[in-house]
């Protein structure tokens, strides 16, 4: 029997080579599917560990020698014996002796291996120290300098550090050093004092013992191997006999490992959601190839049955030729992954063996499916279909129903994650079972009308079992690809939208300047408003207000930026600039003065002082006293500060921000503004001036707001601040206001609504920065000041902004955010699912090409060919049958993907967390149509090329002798009538 199987392998090597190649490909895909989640999870874990704060990846324990020294020493000894941990024990004493600042005289195990000496050597004994090179340069300390150190103490907790009373101890500087890597975990967790510049002088333990001191701090830094943290299994980490004191003192390590575990679980759970269905398609394709091979061997199988061979021998002869190459090729694919893919390991081989078991079951089923047929039926050209139970369809539908029920119950770890893929495959399988029965009348009608090509093509599709399987395989592969492409498109759109909203612009500079100063610098460097915009934030009534320079709103990456600029940046008048040396204000005080008579001798109520508030070029506000209020029309004047002088080298002109007065109850009555002049030249009159939050009130009632400033605002300041309010903040916005000095309030009016605002998200408001600053006369101080940059900003813009005085603390940008977003678990999982779906299409291409290459002269049409039907019609009919299956399969696949998307999109790995805006309900038709078109074009070209090559190879080799015309026509008509 074995010899017969090997003879079959030799004689039909092309068919079995194709089966072996398919098995090898499936084995490789299984190996990759097993290796990818672990590799990605390891990468995510390492990235999470690298990005974590030091207190989340190392364990520290510290205490004074008197209070906890014994505990620290005991924990250190137990930690040294733990595998996978590096322990660093240290001790330190606060000292004075390096100028007026406190320093830390410390010892850390092995510190010489972690520093770079810029001069001298490491300490070798008592009384020797190495000093930070920066501190040495600051205090002019060099190698050989002798210092007197004293323990530092702080008798008053609120007072400064000073030298303690325990006496001094001499030390000699033997070296100057810099840390090799200040961020190395060896140095432990940085404290607030470290960030403030506390310097560490390193020495040997003997020096610490010799220095008179009262408080010595012992410390332990336990550094676990990153492999331990990368597992994400905190329970196993705690079971490594780590001292409970270390675990309880470092809770952030547990949080880090829980985040890693969540990412690992997501990737390892969601990756198989498409990979396993594609592997099932590979097994389905194997079933189709094996069944096709066995279908051509039916006469041999019938002869074996007639000769009375036992069932197991007949099975071996039928399935052995396919089982042997599959049993060799599939493990080889997994082994290749294990050897060539970094981090794959034994999991790839194990996955390939599991797939091999499934393939052997498929081959057994294909062989048994043929062996159980009666020998008489095996000798027919078309097998009867009566009595066949659609076991495959029933199994797929049952599995789909179970997955859908689990998905509805909220399961995201079991069968529910396969719901979308199974829905698509189930629709493809069921439709492919039903559609051939619906197409049979169409085939008969085409033959009756004389459309031989289409009629015969449809007959081949509807009469062949392989045609149904090929239709199902095509539609399933197309459905999985378009479903994953749709999910990838929606995920990409969601990530892009979220990044645009979260960042707000192409680049964000985090600055230390005030919002007003940052705006002034930006206005000077970018006067046209094309590249930069100053932004700040305010909090009020539980909401976040984003204050932007609405003149430059085009810099925002937000779809409503143009609309927001129109409603926010409306100013009634131009600012009143005051450029010169003297400011004069003319007021008409129609007031009555009432000096009380019952005051003690020498006590009187002062007149109301008048103040002009000037906005300086750098955005700061300055109050200038211009006199005391007098009855009648009077002119009040004051000299302007130097930045307001004509020709001053400033960021811009000065602006008159407000007038104000403080009443102590001496005067009563209105005051009206007549004019404002600079150096005798009128720059404004009283038109448009108003008090805060009023509509056109042009006078001040000094009987209100006694003792506090009462502001009078120029026309360029609106009565109410326009705001774009998110939908969930409408009620809060009506009650939101900003307080000026003295108690007056600047109120807001909703000019437009938005679903979301950039940078701040929901429950927020968008306002104009200039309006906020001017309406509050500088009382509102935005925090989180930033400068947003456009994508086409010049490369030297940041440098020029810095030269103008902008202090940049950090930067955020779109490219970094996109790179991080592309490394999230959903993005990486979708990437693997897309690779798997493409692999499914490659499997489909190989199966179609293999079947077409052996099907250029169908046995079903041999009678028609003998009867005189031209070979060209047979070729066209066969080619059309394959192309029709391909076209129908792609259309069915699109429909199946649409149904799967509408019913089970919740299990697709689209988003990471909760985005500010919900993902689109449907993907963009463009990428989905492109994917479907690619399947159609790729496989269609494969079919066309296969038939073209077959025609070239067969021309002249298999030509039959011409049949007389009359006889050919008669036989042809009889065959067509019989087939119909």
DOKE-614816 format. One record per residue (C-alpha): x, y, z. Coordinates in steps of 0.1 Angstrom, whole numbers, plus 5000, padded with zeros to 4 digits. Layout:
XYZ
...
//
This chain:
500050005000
502850245008
504450174975
501150254957
500950584976
504450684966
503750584930
500750824931
502951094946
505451044918
502951034889
500851324901
503551534916
502051864904
498851814923
500551704955
503151974953
500352224952
498852064983
502252065001
502752434992
499352525006
500052325038
503452495041
501752835038
499152745063
501852625087
503752955083
500553145089
499852945121
503353005133
503153375127
499753385143
501153225175
504353435175
502953775167
500853835198
503653735221
506153945202
503854245201
502954205238
506654195247
507254515228
504354685244
505554575278
509054705272
507755045259
505455075290
508354995313
510655255296
507955525297
507055455333
508455675362
511355525382
509055465412
506955225390
509854995379
512054985409
511454905446
512855135472
512955135510
514555395532
514655485569
516855645595
519455425611
517855465645
514255405634
514455155606
518055075600
517654715611
514654665589
516354805558
519454585564
517254275568
515254345537
518454415518
519954075528
516753885517
516554075484
520153995475
519253625475
516353665451
516953575414
516253845389
516854135413
519754375416
520154535451
521854865458
522354955495
523255315504
523555555533
523555935534
523956225558
522956585551
525956815554
527057175551
530457275538
529957335501
528757695502
525457795517
523557505502
522957175518
524556875502
524156495506
527256295517
526355945505
527655605498
526055365472
527355025465
529455015433
529055385426
532455405408
531055185380
528255435374
530155765373
532555925349
535556095365
536456435349
539456465372
541156255399
540155905411
537555725431
537655725470
539655445485
539355505522
538055725550
538156105545
538056095507
535156225486
534356285449
532356595442
529956665413
531856855386
529157125384
529257195421
533057195420
533157455392
530657675410
532657675443
536157655427
536857315442
539457095427
541356775433
543256805465
540957065481
540457005518
536957075532
535457085566
531956915567
529356955593
526056775597
523256995584
520157045605
516957245605
515757355639
512857545624
510957335598
510157655580
513657795582
516757735561
519357455566
522357545588
525457385603
524657155632
526257165666
527956835665
531256965651
533156935618
535156665601
537856715574
537556555540
539756565509
538456595474
540156315453
537956345422
535256525402
532556325386
529456315364
526856025364
527155805334
523455805331
521556025356
518255845347
519655495354
517655295378
520755255398
520355605412
516955525426
513855745427
514456115423
513056325451
511756685451
514956805465
516956625438
514856805412
515557135430
519357085427
520456885458
523956765451
525356435462
528956395473
530056035471
532355875496
533155545514
531155415545
534155495568
533855865561
530155855570
531055685603
533755935611
531556245605
529756345637
526056315629
522756235645
520656125615
521855875590
519455755563
519855395550
518255305517
517655005496
517055015458
515854675445
515854675407
513854385392
514854255358
512654395331
511654045321
509954005355
507954325350
507154255314
505153945323
502554165338
501753895364
501954075396
500753775417
503753575404
505953875410
504853885446
505353515450
509153555443
509553605480
509953985477
509754125512
506254265518
507754585531
509154655496
505854575479
503754795503
506155085499
505955075461
502355055449
503155205415
504954875405
501654695408
499854965387
502554925360
502254545358
498454565357
498654795327
501054555310
498854265318
495854445303
497754515270
498954155269
495554025274
494054245246
496654145220
496653775228
492853765229
491953975199
494653865174
493053515169
489653685160
490653685123
493753465123
491853155133
489153205107
491853255080
493452935091
490052775088
489852905052
493252745046
491852415058
488752475036
491052535006
492952215014
489652025015
488852174981
492152074966
492051724980
488451674970
489251784935
492151544933
490051254946
487251354922
489551284893
490550954909
486950824911
487450534887
490350404908
488350434940
485450254923
487749974911
489149934946
485649904960
484649644934
487749444941
486649424978
489549614994
488949685032
487750025041
490950125059
493050035029
490850225005
491050525028
494850505029
495050484991
492650774988
494051005015
497650895019
498951084989
497551415004
498251335041
501951265036
502951605021
500651785045
502151605075
505651715063
504952065051
502852205079
505352145107
508052275085
506152605082
505952625119
509552535124
510652795098
508753055119
510352935151
513852965135
513453285115
511053505134
512553665165
510753555197
508653285180
509952985199
508152665205
504752825203
504952845165
505652475162
502852395186
500452605166
501552435134
500952085149
497452185160
496752305125
498151975111
495651785133
492851995117
494251935082
494351555088
490751565099
489851765068
491651515045
489951225063
486651385058
487251445021
488351085016
485450935036
483051155017
484150984985
484650634998
481150605011
479750664976
478550364957
480950234930
478250284904
477950654913
481650684913
481850584876
479450874867
480851194854
478651394879
478051274914
474451264926
473651524954
470551354968
470751275005
473651505013
473351685046
474952035047
477051955077
479552235071
476852505069
475052365100
478252365120
479252715110
475752855116
475652685151
479052825160
478153165148
474953165169
476953075200
479553345193
476753605187
475053515220
478353545239
479053875223
475654005233
476353895269
479454115269
482053845265
485253975251
487553685259
485853375247
483953275216
482353615214
485453775198
484953565167
481353695162
482153925133
484353685114
481953395119
478953605108
480753685076
481853325070
478353185079
476653415054
479153315027
478752945034
474952955035
474553175004
476952964985
474852654993
471652824982
472753034952
473652744928
470052614931
468752964922
471052984892
470152654876
466952794859
469153074846
471552824831
468852634813
467352954800
470753074786
471252734768
467752754753
468553104740
471752974724
474153154748
476452864750
479253034769
477153164797
474852874798
477752614800
479552834826
476452854848
475952484844
479452414856
478952644886
475652494896
476352124889
479852094905
480352054943
483752224938
482052524923
479952574954
482952534976
485052774955
482153024956
482052994994
485853024998
485953334975
483153514993
484553425028
488053555018
486653865003
484353915034
487253885059
489454115039
486854385034
485754355070
489254405083
489954685059
486854855070
487854815107
491354945098
489955245080
487555335109
490355275135
492755505115
490055775112
489255755149
492955775159
493556065135
490556255148
491456185184
495056295179
493956615161
491656695190
493956595218
496956785203
495057065187
497657165162
500657015144
503057105172
502557235207
505157425227
504657425265
505957755277
506657925310
505558275300
502258435309
499558405283
499658785276
503458775272
503358475249
500758635228
502858955225
505958755215
503958555189
502458875175
505959025170
507658715155
504658615133
502658935126
500758775098
499358505120
500258215097
502457995119
501958035156
499158105181
499258165219
496857955240
495957935276
493357765299
491057885326
488857695351
485457825362
482257655374
483657305369
484457375332
487757425313
487957735291
490457715262
491458075254
492958105219
493958385197
491058365173
492758565146
494958265141
492357995144
493357845111
496357685129
493957465148
493457115135
489657135140
486857125115
485057415132
488057645134
486857885107
483357915122
484857965157
487058245144
484058425130
482058425162
484858475186
486958745170
484259015164
485559355178
483359665178
486259905177
490059925173
492159935205
493160275218
496960285215
498860535236
502260595221
503960895236
505161045269
502061175286
498461065289
495561305296
491961215304
489161465305
486261375327
482961545335
482261475372
478661575379
479061485415
478161615449
480761605477
479461515512
482161545539
480761405572
480961655601
480961385628
484461265621
487161295648
489661585646
492261525619
490361255602
488761305568
487561095539
489861115509
488661195474
488260915450
491560825432
491460785395
493560515377
494460455341
495360085334
497860045305
498459725287
502259715280
503759575249
504759255267
501059195277
501459305313
499059545329
500159865347
498060095369
498860465367
497360715392
496061015372
494761215401
491761255424
488261305412
487061665412
483561805405
482961945371
484961905339
488661845346
491661705329
493861445346
497261345334
500161105340
503461035324
503460715304
506060435312
509160415290
507860115268
505060345256
507460605242
507560665205
510160445188
510660225218
512159885209
509159685222
506859405211
504159655200
502359975211
500860035245
497060015249
494660195272
493059905289
490660075313
489860365336
488860305372
488060485404
487660385440
484960565460
485060595498
481660755500
482761115497
481261175463
477961075447
476861115411
477761015375
481061065358
481361085321
484361055299
484961335274
488261265257
491561085259
494761245245
498461155243
500961445242
498061685235
496661475206
493161335210
493060955206
489560875218
486261025230
483660885254
481760695228
481460315233
482960315269
481060095293
481259915326
481859535326
478959315316
476659615308
475159695274
476060045265
476060215299
478560505295
478660655330
479960545363
477960555395
480560605422
478060515449
478460155439
481259915450
482560135477
486260105484
486959875454
487959965418
485160035395
486259985359
485260175328
486259975297
487060115262
485060025231
487359745219
486259545250
482959365244
480159385270
480059005270
482658755260
481658535231
482158165236
481857835217
480257595242
480157215241
476757055241
477156915276
478157255291
475257475280
473657495315
477057555332
478057825307
475058045316
476258065352
479958105343
481758445348
485258575356
485858815384
487759145380
489759305408
487059475430
484359225424
482959325390
482359025367
482958955330
480158735317
479958505287
477458465259
477058145238
477858235202
477957875189
477857525201
480157225194
480256865202
483856865213
486657115216
490357055208
492756995236
490157005264
487456765252
483856785265
482257015291
484357305280
484257655264
486357815237
486958185241
489158455226
492358515246
492358885239
488758925249
489358745282
492458945291
490859275281
487459205297
489059125330
491759395327
494359125332
492758985363
492258645347
495558465344
495358165321
497457865331
498957585310
500157845285
501057695251
502057815217
500557615188
502457585156
501257515121
502457225100
504257465076
505957675103
509557765094
512257545110
513857845128
510557975142
511057815176
514557965178
513258305169
510458285195
513058185221
515258475212
512258705217
511858585252
509658275249
510658015275
509957665261
509557385287
508557105264
506957005231
504156775218
503556705182
501356515158
504156285145
505056155180
501356115189
500755915157
503755695163
502555615198
498955565186
500255315159
501855115188
498655075208
497254725212
494254775189
496454915161
498954635163
496154375165
494454515135
497754505116
498054135122
494454075113
495054265080
498054045073
496053735080
493153855057
495653925029
497053575035
493553445030
493353614996
496753464987
495353114996
492353184974
494553284945
496652974948
493552744949
491852914920
495052904898
495552534907
491952434899
491952634867
495252484855
493752134857
490352234844
490952374810
489152074794
486351984818
485351614818
481651724821
481951884786
483851604770
480751474753
479951814738
483451844726
483251504709
479951604694
481651894677
481552184701
484452414693
487352404718
487252784720
483652774734
484652514760
487652724771
485553044772
482852864792
485252724817
487053064820
483753244824
482652994851
485753084872
485353454866
481653434874
482453254907
485053514914
482653804908
479753654926
482053564955
483353924959
479854064958
478653804983
481753885004
480954255005
477354175015
478553935042
481054195055
478354455057
476054235077
478954135100
479854495105
476254605113
475754325138
479054255154
481354555150
481554585188
484154305190
486454455164
489654605179
488954965166
489655195195
491955215225
489955345255
487155585250
487755845222
486356195226
484256145195
482555815187
484055625158
482255645124
479255415120
480555285087
483955285070
484755495041
483555315009
486855394991
489255165009
486654885011
485854904974
489654914967
490154594987
487254424969
488554544936
492054414944
490754074952
488754074919
491654194898
494353974914
492453644913
490953744879
494353804864
495453474878
492653294861
493153474828
496853404829
496353034837
493952984807
496253194784
499252984793
497252664789
495952764755
499552844743
500752514756
497952314741
497752464707
498652204681
499151924707
495651814714
493851914682
491151674671
490251574636
487351784622
483951634624
481651664593
479551984597
476151824594
476951554619
478551804643
475452034642
473051734649
475051604678
475651944692
471852024692
471051684708
473751734736
472452084743
468851964745
469851664767
471751884791
468952134793
//
